[in-house]
Amino acid sequence: MFIDELELFVQGGRGGNGTVSFRKEKYVSKGGPDGGDGGNGGSVYFWADPSKHSFLDLSYRRNIKAYDGAHGRGKNQHGANGTDLFIPVPPGTIIRDSDDYLLADLTSPGQKVLVAKGGKGGKGNTRFPCSRRRVPRLAENGLPGEEKKVYLKLKLMAQVGLVGLPNAGKSTLLSRITAEKPKVESYPFTTLVPNLGMVKVGDEGGFIFADLPGLIKGAHRGTGLRDKNLLFCCKYTTTL
């Protein structure tokens, strides 16, 4: 199954809470506060992974949340930061938010973008002593992570494009080697727009196969479906 559009809910991890604690050593009088800070929450990133060709894996996990930061503890022990979450998507992925604002256009392998920042960790009571507050009994709670709906759209980039005459069996071949179900009839120009399907190779590998509208002599002068669709697709395909 080939999935080229997807809606996801992403959320950064919550920051850990600061803690209220005081030194309690037997021979230390007036030890003072020693509550540690909470760790920052993890953030959510998307990155362009050249081994990915569709959003099939992500379609099974529509809610994505990074890890929370750990709470602070006594003895000035700060909580650990939450682990960042890196979500692989195919190169050519366009990411927009719910207001249709463009967040990223991931075109190069390895390119990454931050989409949901983790919350800041709260401060422990070690941070609050002053001349008027010698025994601070307060600490901050961690802040929630950023959350938003994002819409992923894949600029379809095929590795293989099949070009031939009308009714040569291009769509039939596509239907046999992929799960795509293109329209197949006995009259010319059944394929009006390019059809793309995923050819699976082995357990994890694969490539995108494109069935392009048929070409006939004189297409450049407007005969048949012309060469508009072909020129559009050949920017991203290797024709056979």
Summary of the structure (lengths in Angstrom):
residues: 240
radius of gyration: 27.7
end to end distance: 23.5
largest distance: 97.6
contacts: 809
relative contact order: 0.20
helix: 10%
strand: 27%
